[in-house]
Amino acid sequence: MKMRESSAPVSLLILNFFLVISATNHWLLTKEGKIQPQVDSPYFLRRPDDLIAFLNQSKHQQQVDTLYAELLHIKTDLRMKINHVDSYTVDFMYQTKCIVQYFLQESDLLNSVTTRSYLSRLYKPDVDSLTFVEGGIPKCRDFLELPFSLMCFEHLDGMYNRKNLSMNVEQTLLLLGLELSNPHLGNMLVTKLRRDPYAWRYHTLASLYWRSKGNALEALECARRGVYLAPRQFKDIALLSLGTILQRSRKHADAVIVLGAAVDHAPTAENHMALANSLVLISEFNRSVVHYEAARSLDASLSDKVTHIRNSMVCFKYIKKRLLKIAAILDEMSEKLKLYDERKKLLEESLEKLLQEQAPLASRGNQQRDEGNDLHQRGQYCSTRYPAGSSEPVLFCDFVSDIQMKLETGDLSVDLIVTYLEHANELIHTHMRTIGVFEQLNVDNIGDDDIESLFNGTELLPPTDSPAAIPSTGGSP
């Protein structure tokens, strides 16, 4: 009898202990070294007896933790890239004065007749005066059929497809006293070509006439005949016109070949300058320097222009490389943000799988209040779920879990970074439009050492990684 009375309290104690420890099935070691129950545990399952669900929870939890850490790493990397972009942008802003002083656009490099020496070789005293005889317009094809000839560079794409060429009016020609704007010039040329269809001078002059009107095809046809008919000592004059037409029609590679032939026939300042300009337009900067220096040595009046182009090369190589570096970083950021979106989507999917197997937090409300963590202080969420064995969706609502609260904080937000990237891309495109002709050119072909050695006796504007370097040589205040 005494034995039965003494065993009752022991049984009650064991039962009470079992009830206490059954309330929480996940314990956590804190940083302070304390072991505390984690009521919001991924292992607090709807079906505690489901071993497969328990094992899957561990996998889902690991995926959530891994993806969360990866998202934080991506965001940290994006912040570092923003710092790099800001640094390069500040460096770029130091070059403002350089851009203003040495700006160069494509029209500055388009060839035209600029010296009277060229005209003196084209004109003869007996053709200086105009003969006003009615006769139409000087279409050179009407006066002389020209057979296929490699002498006229028929193998070049611009020559073969010359019907597709177009060019703007060459305004410079109207300012040189050539009477190209005189309405009777066409009549004079027609009269002369009818009288002597093999006169290379009139075909070449007719090419200038059509260039002044912006008619690439007719200008090219006349220049072809000039090249074919001109004697060797004058062939460079027609070649210069032919190369200029190709250049102004944006057939720059073809223009380089033709103008190279003009220099070979007569290494004049005019021909060297034309070839140098065309070489720049195909990004052959170091080759262009050789011909710019040759032109300057033959004609001192070209010195200022050559110096301007020289400084422009050095200045805009430095500037464009900075802009390209910024653009590359922005591209990397864009790819990182795509990766971020992909990983965040995977995180949300893994989290949803994790939450679906957990018992609702609402069912643990009493214990949460006992531990001083009232669930009613949390937010709530609702989602559509499909119960096992059913294709009909149900609306499920619960309190926000710890991991959901963690994900909703600003730690993972990249909205400001996205906005920064949008504005930075707009800014870089705007800056690219401020570098003129160099926007389309490959500045990697500008060799700083080669340029410095080729421009003998001239002071270069030195490119450098130091923002203070260009101000010291007149770059930026």
C-alpha positions as CSV (number, residue, x, y, z in Angstrom):
1,M,0.0,0.0,0.0
2,K,2.8,2.3,0.8
3,M,4.5,1.4,-2.4
4,R,1.6,2.5,-4.5
5,E,1.3,5.8,-2.7
6,S,4.9,6.6,-3.2
7,S,4.9,5.8,-7.0
8,A,2.2,8.3,-7.9
9,P,4.2,11.5,-7.5
10,V,7.0,10.0,-9.6
11,S,4.6,9.1,-12.4
12,L,3.1,12.6,-12.3
13,L,6.6,14.2,-12.4
14,I,7.5,12.1,-15.5
15,L,4.3,13.1,-17.2
16,N,4.8,16.8,-16.4
17,F,8.4,16.6,-17.8
18,F,7.1,14.9,-21.0
19,L,4.5,17.7,-21.5
20,V,7.2,20.4,-21.1
21,I,9.7,19.0,-23.5
22,S,7.1,18.1,-26.1
23,A,6.2,21.7,-26.6
24,T,9.4,22.6,-28.6
25,N,11.3,20.3,-30.9
26,H,14.1,22.7,-32.1
27,W,16.6,24.2,-29.8
28,L,19.2,26.8,-30.7
29,L,22.6,27.7,-29.2
30,T,22.7,31.6,-28.9
31,K,25.9,33.7,-29.2
32,E,25.7,34.1,-25.4
33,G,26.1,30.4,-25.0
34,K,22.5,29.8,-23.9
35,I,20.3,27.0,-25.3
36,Q,16.9,28.4,-26.1
37,P,13.9,26.9,-27.8
38,Q,13.2,28.1,-31.4
39,V,9.5,28.1,-31.6
40,D,9.6,29.4,-35.2
41,S,11.4,26.3,-36.3
42,P,11.4,24.8,-39.8
43,Y,11.1,21.4,-38.1
44,F,7.8,22.3,-36.4
45,L,6.0,20.2,-39.0
46,R,2.3,19.8,-39.8
47,R,3.0,16.1,-39.9
48,P,5.5,15.4,-37.2
49,D,5.6,11.7,-38.1
50,D,6.6,12.3,-41.8
51,L,10.3,11.4,-42.0
52,I,10.7,12.4,-45.7
53,A,9.2,15.8,-45.0
54,F,11.6,16.2,-42.1
55,L,14.6,15.4,-44.2
56,N,13.4,17.7,-47.0
57,Q,13.0,20.6,-44.5
58,S,16.7,20.4,-43.8
59,K,17.5,20.7,-47.6
60,H,15.1,23.6,-48.0
61,Q,16.5,25.4,-45.0
62,Q,20.0,25.0,-46.3
63,Q,19.0,26.3,-49.7
64,V,17.3,29.3,-48.1
65,D,20.4,30.1,-46.0
66,T,22.8,29.6,-49.0
67,L,20.7,31.8,-51.3
68,Y,20.3,34.5,-48.7
69,A,24.1,34.7,-48.2
70,E,24.6,34.8,-51.9
71,L,22.1,37.7,-52.3
72,L,24.0,39.6,-49.6
73,H,27.3,39.0,-51.4
74,I,25.9,40.1,-54.7
75,K,24.5,43.3,-53.2
76,T,27.9,44.0,-51.5
77,D,29.6,43.5,-54.9
78,L,27.2,45.9,-56.5
79,R,28.0,48.6,-53.9
80,M,31.7,48.2,-54.6
81,K,31.1,48.6,-58.3
82,I,29.1,51.8,-57.7
83,N,32.1,53.1,-55.8
84,H,34.3,52.3,-58.8
85,V,31.9,54.0,-61.2
86,D,31.8,57.1,-59.0
87,S,35.6,57.2,-58.9
88,Y,36.0,57.0,-62.7
89,T,33.2,59.6,-63.1
90,V,35.0,62.1,-60.9
91,D,38.2,61.4,-62.9
92,F,36.3,62.0,-66.2
93,M,35.0,65.3,-64.9
94,Y,38.5,66.6,-64.6
95,Q,38.8,66.4,-68.4
96,T,36.1,68.9,-69.2
97,K,38.5,71.6,-70.4
98,C,40.3,69.0,-72.5
99,I,37.1,68.1,-74.3
100,V,36.3,71.8,-75.1
101,Q,39.8,72.6,-76.3
102,Y,40.5,69.6,-78.5
103,F,37.0,68.5,-79.7
104,L,37.1,66.9,-83.1
105,Q,34.1,65.8,-85.1
106,E,34.0,63.8,-88.3
107,S,33.3,66.8,-90.5
108,D,36.7,68.3,-89.4
109,L,38.4,65.3,-91.0
110,L,36.5,65.2,-94.3
111,N,38.8,66.2,-97.1
112,S,38.3,69.1,-99.4
113,V,40.4,71.4,-101.6
114,T,42.0,73.9,-99.3
115,T,45.1,75.1,-101.0
116,R,45.7,77.2,-104.1
117,S,48.7,75.0,-105.1
118,Y,46.2,72.2,-105.9
119,L,44.2,74.5,-108.1
120,S,47.3,75.9,-109.9
121,R,48.1,72.3,-111.0
122,L,44.5,71.7,-112.2
123,Y,44.0,75.0,-114.1
124,K,45.8,76.1,-117.3
125,P,45.7,79.7,-118.4
126,D,43.7,79.0,-121.5
127,V,40.8,77.5,-119.5
128,D,40.6,80.0,-116.7
129,S,37.8,82.0,-118.3
130,L,34.3,80.7,-118.5
131,T,32.7,80.2,-121.9
132,F,29.0,80.7,-121.6
133,V,27.6,78.4,-124.3
134,E,24.3,76.6,-123.7
135,G,24.9,72.8,-123.4
136,G,23.3,71.3,-120.4
137,I,25.0,69.7,-117.4
138,P,28.4,67.9,-117.4
139,K,27.6,64.2,-117.0
140,C,30.9,62.7,-117.9
141,R,29.4,59.4,-118.9
142,D,27.7,61.2,-121.8
143,F,31.0,62.2,-123.3
144,L,33.3,59.2,-122.8
145,E,32.6,55.5,-122.3
146,L,35.1,54.1,-119.9
147,P,36.0,50.4,-119.9
148,F,36.6,48.4,-116.8
149,S,40.1,49.2,-115.5
150,L,42.0,48.3,-112.3
151,M,43.7,51.7,-112.8
152,C,40.5,53.2,-111.6
153,F,40.2,50.8,-108.5
154,E,37.1,49.1,-109.9
155,H,37.7,46.2,-107.4
156,L,36.9,48.3,-104.4
157,D,33.5,48.0,-102.9
158,G,32.7,51.7,-103.1
159,M,33.6,51.7,-106.8
160,Y,31.7,48.5,-107.6
161,N,28.6,49.7,-105.7
162,R,28.9,53.3,-106.6
163,K,25.3,53.7,-107.5
164,N,24.5,53.4,-103.8
165,L,26.9,56.1,-102.7
166,S,25.7,59.4,-101.2
167,M,27.4,62.5,-99.8
168,N,26.6,65.9,-98.5
169,V,27.2,69.1,-100.4
170,E,30.9,70.1,-100.1
171,Q,30.5,73.6,-98.9
172,T,34.3,74.4,-98.9
173,L,34.5,74.2,-102.6
174,L,32.0,77.1,-103.0
175,L,34.4,79.4,-101.1
176,L,37.5,78.9,-103.2
177,G,36.8,81.1,-106.1
178,L,36.2,78.2,-108.5
179,E,33.0,79.7,-109.8
180,L,31.3,76.4,-108.9
181,S,28.2,78.2,-107.9
182,N,28.1,80.1,-111.2
183,P,25.1,78.7,-113.2
184,H,27.1,78.9,-116.4
185,L,30.0,76.6,-115.2
186,G,28.1,73.5,-116.2
187,N,27.6,75.0,-119.7
188,M,31.3,75.7,-120.0
189,L,32.3,72.2,-118.9
190,V,29.9,70.7,-121.4
191,T,31.3,72.8,-124.2
192,K,34.9,71.8,-123.3
193,L,34.1,68.1,-122.9
194,R,32.3,68.0,-126.2
195,R,35.3,69.6,-127.8
196,D,37.8,67.3,-126.1
197,P,36.3,64.3,-124.3
198,Y,39.8,63.0,-123.4
199,A,40.8,66.1,-121.4
200,W,41.5,64.9,-117.9
201,R,41.4,68.4,-116.5
202,Y,37.8,69.0,-117.5
203,H,36.7,65.6,-116.1
204,T,38.5,66.3,-112.9
205,L,37.0,69.8,-112.7
206,A,33.6,68.3,-113.4
207,S,34.1,66.0,-110.4
208,L,34.5,69.1,-108.3
209,Y,31.4,70.6,-109.8
210,W,29.4,67.5,-108.7
211,R,31.0,67.4,-105.3
212,S,29.8,71.0,-104.7
213,K,26.3,69.7,-105.4
214,G,26.6,66.6,-103.2
215,N,26.1,64.1,-106.1
216,A,28.4,61.3,-105.3
217,L,27.7,59.1,-108.3
218,E,28.3,61.8,-111.0
219,A,31.3,63.1,-109.1
220,L,32.8,59.6,-109.0
221,E,32.2,59.0,-112.7
222,C,34.0,62.2,-113.6
223,A,36.9,61.4,-111.2
224,R,37.3,57.9,-112.6
225,R,37.8,59.4,-116.1
226,G,40.2,61.9,-114.7
227,V,42.3,59.1,-113.1
228,Y,42.1,57.1,-116.3
229,L,43.1,59.9,-118.6
230,A,45.6,62.0,-116.5
231,P,49.3,61.6,-117.2
232,R,51.4,60.3,-114.4
233,Q,52.7,63.7,-113.2
234,F,49.1,64.9,-112.7
235,K,47.3,61.7,-111.8
236,D,47.4,62.4,-108.1
237,I,45.0,65.4,-108.7
238,A,42.3,63.1,-110.0
239,L,43.1,60.5,-107.4
240,L,42.7,63.0,-104.6
241,S,39.2,63.9,-105.9
242,L,38.3,60.2,-106.3
243,G,39.6,59.4,-102.7
244,T,37.7,62.4,-101.3
245,I,34.5,61.3,-102.8
246,L,34.9,57.9,-101.3
247,Q,35.8,59.3,-98.0
248,R,32.8,61.7,-97.9
249,S,30.6,58.8,-98.9
250,R,31.9,57.0,-95.8
251,K,33.9,54.4,-97.7
252,H,36.9,55.1,-95.5
253,A,38.9,51.9,-96.1
254,D,38.5,52.4,-99.9
255,A,39.5,56.1,-99.6
256,V,42.7,55.1,-97.8
257,I,43.8,52.9,-100.7
258,V,43.0,55.6,-103.3
259,L,44.6,58.4,-101.3
260,G,47.7,56.2,-100.7
261,A,48.1,56.0,-104.4
262,A,47.8,59.8,-104.6
263,V,50.7,60.1,-102.1
264,D,52.7,57.6,-104.1
265,H,52.3,59.6,-107.3
266,A,52.9,63.0,-105.6
267,P,53.8,63.3,-101.9
268,T,52.3,66.8,-101.6
269,A,51.0,68.4,-98.4
270,E,47.5,68.2,-99.7
271,N,47.8,64.4,-100.4
272,H,49.5,63.6,-97.1
273,M,46.8,65.5,-95.2
274,A,44.0,63.8,-97.0
275,L,45.5,60.4,-96.4
276,A,46.1,61.2,-92.7
277,N,42.5,62.3,-92.2
278,S,41.2,59.0,-93.8
279,L,43.6,56.9,-91.7
280,V,42.1,58.5,-88.5
281,L,38.6,57.6,-89.7
282,I,39.6,53.9,-89.8
283,S,41.4,54.2,-86.4
284,E,44.9,53.9,-87.9
285,F,46.1,56.7,-85.7
286,N,49.8,56.0,-85.6
287,R,50.0,55.7,-89.4
288,S,48.1,58.9,-89.7
289,V,50.7,60.7,-87.5
290,V,53.4,60.0,-90.1
291,H,51.4,61.7,-92.8
292,Y,50.3,64.6,-90.6
293,E,54.0,65.3,-89.9
294,A,54.9,65.0,-93.6
295,A,52.1,67.5,-94.4
296,R,53.3,69.9,-91.7
297,S,56.9,69.7,-92.9
298,L,55.7,70.6,-96.5
299,D,53.3,73.3,-95.5
300,A,53.8,75.2,-92.3
301,S,50.2,76.6,-92.5
302,L,48.9,73.2,-91.5
303,S,50.9,73.2,-88.2
304,D,48.0,74.4,-86.0
305,K,45.6,71.9,-87.4
306,V,48.0,69.0,-87.0
307,T,48.8,70.1,-83.4
308,H,45.0,70.3,-82.7
309,I,44.5,66.8,-84.1
310,R,47.5,65.4,-82.2
311,N,46.2,66.7,-78.8
312,S,42.7,65.5,-79.6
313,M,44.0,62.0,-80.1
314,V,45.8,61.9,-76.8
315,C,43.0,63.7,-74.9
316,F,40.1,61.6,-76.2
317,K,42.0,58.3,-75.9
318,Y,42.2,58.9,-72.2
319,I,38.6,60.1,-71.9
320,K,37.1,57.4,-74.0
321,K,38.9,54.6,-72.2
322,R,37.5,56.0,-68.9
323,L,34.0,56.0,-70.4
324,L,34.4,52.5,-71.7
325,K,35.6,51.4,-68.3
326,I,32.5,52.9,-66.7
327,A,30.3,51.3,-69.4
328,A,32.0,47.9,-68.7
329,I,31.3,48.2,-65.0
330,L,27.7,49.1,-65.7
331,D,27.3,46.1,-67.9
332,E,28.7,43.9,-65.1
333,M,26.2,45.4,-62.7
334,S,23.4,44.7,-65.1
335,E,24.4,41.0,-65.3
336,K,24.8,40.9,-61.5
337,L,21.2,42.3,-61.1
338,K,19.9,39.6,-63.5
339,L,21.7,37.0,-61.4
340,Y,20.2,38.6,-58.3
341,D,16.7,38.3,-59.6
342,E,17.3,34.7,-60.5
343,R,18.6,33.8,-57.1
344,K,15.9,35.7,-55.3
345,K,13.3,33.8,-57.2
346,L,14.9,30.5,-56.2
347,L,15.0,31.8,-52.6
348,E,11.3,32.6,-52.7
349,E,10.5,29.1,-54.1
350,S,12.6,27.4,-51.5
351,L,11.1,29.4,-48.7
352,E,7.6,28.6,-49.9
353,K,8.5,24.8,-49.9
354,L,9.9,25.3,-46.4
355,L,6.8,27.1,-45.1
356,Q,4.3,24.6,-46.6
357,E,5.6,21.8,-44.4
358,Q,5.7,23.9,-41.2
359,A,2.8,24.0,-38.8
360,P,1.2,27.4,-38.9
361,L,2.6,29.9,-36.5
362,A,-0.9,30.7,-35.4
363,S,-1.1,27.3,-33.8
364,R,1.9,28.1,-31.7
365,G,0.5,31.4,-30.4
366,N,0.1,30.4,-26.7
367,Q,3.7,29.3,-26.4
368,Q,5.0,32.4,-28.2
369,R,3.1,34.6,-25.7
370,D,4.6,32.6,-22.8
371,E,8.1,33.4,-24.1
372,G,7.3,37.1,-24.4
373,N,7.0,37.0,-28.3
374,D,3.4,37.8,-29.1
375,L,2.5,36.8,-32.7
376,H,0.0,39.6,-32.9
377,Q,3.0,42.0,-33.1
378,R,4.0,40.4,-36.4
379,G,2.5,41.1,-39.8
380,Q,0.4,38.5,-41.6
381,Y,0.5,37.1,-45.2
382,C,-1.7,35.0,-47.4
383,S,-0.9,32.7,-50.2
384,T,-2.6,30.1,-52.5
385,R,-1.7,26.5,-51.8
386,Y,-2.7,23.1,-53.1
387,P,-3.4,20.5,-50.4
388,A,-1.9,17.1,-50.9
389,G,-4.0,15.0,-53.2
390,S,-6.1,18.0,-54.4
391,S,-6.0,20.1,-57.5
392,E,-8.2,22.8,-55.9
393,P,-6.3,25.8,-54.5
394,V,-7.0,27.0,-51.0
395,L,-6.2,30.4,-49.5
396,F,-3.8,30.1,-46.6
397,C,-3.0,32.9,-44.2
398,D,-0.6,33.0,-41.3
399,F,1.7,35.2,-39.3
400,V,5.0,36.3,-40.9
401,S,7.8,34.0,-39.8
402,D,11.3,35.0,-38.7
403,I,12.9,34.3,-42.0
404,Q,10.2,36.2,-43.9
405,M,10.7,39.2,-41.6
406,K,14.4,39.0,-42.3
407,L,13.9,38.9,-46.1
408,E,11.5,41.9,-45.9
409,T,14.1,44.2,-44.3
410,G,16.2,46.6,-46.4
411,D,19.2,44.3,-46.3
412,L,18.2,42.6,-49.6
413,S,16.6,45.6,-51.3
414,V,18.3,46.7,-54.5
415,D,15.8,49.2,-55.7
416,L,18.2,52.1,-55.2
417,I,20.9,50.2,-57.1
418,V,18.5,49.6,-60.0
419,T,17.7,53.3,-60.1
420,Y,21.4,54.2,-60.0
421,L,22.2,51.9,-62.9
422,E,19.4,53.4,-65.0
423,H,20.6,57.0,-64.5
424,A,24.3,56.0,-64.9
425,N,23.6,54.3,-68.3
426,E,21.8,57.4,-69.5
427,L,24.7,59.6,-68.3
428,I,27.3,57.4,-70.0
429,H,25.5,57.6,-73.3
430,T,25.3,61.4,-73.0
431,H,29.0,61.6,-72.3
432,M,29.8,59.4,-75.3
433,R,28.1,61.9,-77.5
434,T,30.5,64.6,-76.3
435,I,33.6,62.9,-77.7
436,G,32.9,63.6,-81.3
437,V,34.5,61.5,-84.0
438,F,36.2,59.3,-81.3
439,E,32.8,57.8,-80.3
440,Q,33.0,55.4,-83.3
441,L,36.8,54.9,-83.3
442,N,39.0,52.4,-81.6
443,V,41.2,54.4,-79.4
444,D,43.2,51.4,-78.4
445,N,45.1,51.9,-81.6
446,I,46.5,55.2,-80.3
447,G,50.0,54.3,-79.0
448,D,51.0,57.0,-76.6
449,D,54.8,56.3,-76.9
450,D,54.6,56.0,-80.7
451,I,52.7,59.3,-81.0
452,E,55.1,61.1,-78.7
453,S,58.1,59.9,-80.7
454,L,56.6,60.7,-84.1
455,F,55.5,64.2,-83.2
456,N,59.1,65.5,-83.1
457,G,59.7,68.6,-81.1
458,T,56.1,69.1,-80.0
459,E,54.7,69.1,-76.5
460,L,52.1,66.4,-76.0
461,L,49.1,66.5,-73.7
462,P,50.1,63.5,-71.6
463,P,47.3,60.9,-70.8
464,T,47.6,59.7,-67.2
465,D,45.6,57.9,-64.5
466,S,46.0,60.9,-62.3
467,P,43.1,63.4,-62.3
468,A,45.6,66.1,-61.5
469,A,47.8,65.6,-64.5
470,I,45.7,67.2,-67.2
471,P,45.0,70.4,-65.2
472,S,48.7,70.8,-64.8
473,T,49.0,71.0,-68.6
474,G,46.0,73.1,-69.3
475,G,43.3,70.4,-68.9
476,S,40.9,71.2,-66.2
477,P,40.6,73.9,-63.5
